[in-house]
């Protein structure tokens, strides 16, 4: 599986400051362009399929179930590896 646009950014956002809802991810901006709903939906499906994120449905007596997303241990390992890889690339760029 290739790492597609928004993959790491969605993981990083979900890993910070409590549960996240779908619309939170549509506020992610990469190269001055926000992620579209279609892109967010696809990335969430991919992240859930590889068990990097969990979808949590909380029932409420006032409205339908509230869906939030949280990062799994596997997702946190992916974030850590992505940061290490970025640091390696940055280090190489600074030594040229």
Secondary structure per residue as TSV (DSSP state, phi and psi in degrees):
chain	resnum	aa	ss	phi	psi
A	1	X	-	360.0	128.8
A	2	X	-	-82.2	150.8
A	3	X	-	-85.7	114.2
A	4	X	-	-96.6	168.9
A	5	X	T	-52.0	125.1
A	6	X	T	92.4	-12.3
A	7	X	H	-57.8	-57.8
A	8	X	H	-70.8	-39.5
A	9	X	H	-62.0	-39.5
A	10	X	H	-65.5	-44.0
A	11	X	H	-59.3	-46.0
A	12	X	H	-63.9	-42.0
A	13	X	H	-65.4	-42.8
A	14	X	H	-65.7	-23.4
A	15	X	T	-85.8	-2.5
A	16	X	S	-117.6	142.4
A	17	X	S	52.9	51.4
A	18	X	S	79.6	-175.3
A	19	X	-	-63.6	148.0
A	20	X	B	-119.6	146.1
A	21	X	-	-106.5	166.2
A	22	X	H	-50.3	-49.3
A	23	X	H	-63.6	-25.1
A	24	X	H	-60.0	-39.4
A	25	X	H	-71.8	-24.6
A	26	X	T	-73.5	-6.9
A	27	X	T	-90.2	-3.9
A	28	X	-	-69.8	129.7
A	29	X	E	-115.8	127.7
A	30	X	E	-125.0	122.6
A	31	X	T	51.7	49.8
A	32	X	T	64.6	17.0
A	33	X	E	-129.9	127.1
A	34	X	E	-71.7	151.0
A	35	X	-	-68.0	135.8
A	36	X	-	-76.9	161.2
A	37	X	H	-58.9	-38.6
A	38	X	H	-63.8	-42.2
A	39	X	H	-65.9	-45.0
A	40	X	H	-60.1	-45.5
A	41	X	H	-59.4	-45.4
A	42	X	H	-64.5	-45.5
A	43	X	H	-64.7	-41.1
A	44	X	H	-61.7	-42.9
A	45	X	H	-58.7	-43.8
A	46	X	H	-65.2	-44.4
A	47	X	H	-66.8	-37.1
A	48	X	H	-69.2	-40.2
A	49	X	H	-61.8	-36.4
A	50	X	T	-92.3	6.6
A	51	X	T	65.0	31.9
A	52	X	S	-89.1	-19.2
A	53	X	E	-139.7	154.1
A	54	X	E	-115.9	144.8
A	55	X	E	-98.7	126.5
A	56	X	E	-115.7	124.8
A	57	X	E	-108.8	118.6
A	58	X	E	-108.5	123.4
A	59	X	-	-78.6	144.3
A	60	X	-	-132.7	141.3
A	61	X	S	-77.2	-13.8
A	62	X	S	-96.4	-20.2
A	63	X	S	-153.4	174.0
A	64	X	S	-59.9	172.3
A	65	X	-	-54.2	139.4
A	66	X	E	-96.1	126.0
A	67	X	E	-101.2	124.6
A	68	X	E	-126.8	167.3
A	69	X	E	-127.4	140.9
A	70	X	E	-136.1	151.5
A	71	X	E	-82.1	138.8
A	72	X	-	-89.5	175.7
A	73	X	H	-58.1	-40.8
A	74	X	H	-61.2	-42.2
A	75	X	H	-62.1	-40.7
A	76	X	H	-64.7	-36.0
A	77	X	H	-66.1	-38.7
A	78	X	H	-62.9	-43.4
A	79	X	H	-60.0	-47.3
A	80	X	H	-58.9	-44.9
A	81	X	H	-65.4	-38.9
A	82	X	H	-63.7	-40.4
A	83	X	H	-65.6	-43.1
A	84	X	H	-61.5	-42.5
A	85	X	H	-63.4	-43.8
A	86	X	H	-61.9	-40.7
A	87	X	H	-63.1	-37.8
A	88	X	H	-65.1	-42.7
A	89	X	H	-65.5	-44.7
A	90	X	H	-61.4	-41.6
A	91	X	H	-62.2	-44.5
A	92	X	H	-62.5	-42.2
A	93	X	H	-62.4	-33.3
A	94	X	H	-79.0	-14.8
A	95	X	H	-97.3	-7.8
A	96	X	-	-79.4	360.0
